[in-house]
Amino acid sequence: MNRIVKPLLVTLLFSLLLSGCNTVRGFGDDIQHLGGAIERAAK
C-alpha cells in the first residue's frame, strides 16, 4: 500500500505547487490594485 500512496502524495504535492504559482501571482496583482486605489483615495 505504501508503494501506491507515496507516489500519489508526491503527485498531489506537485500539482498544488504548480497551481499555487498562478494563485500567488493573482494575489499579488490584487494587492497592487488595492494599493493604487488607496493612493488615489488619499489624494
Secondary structure by P-SEA (a helix, b strand, c coil): caaaaaaaaaaaaaaaaaaaaaaaaaaaaaaaaaaaaaaaaac
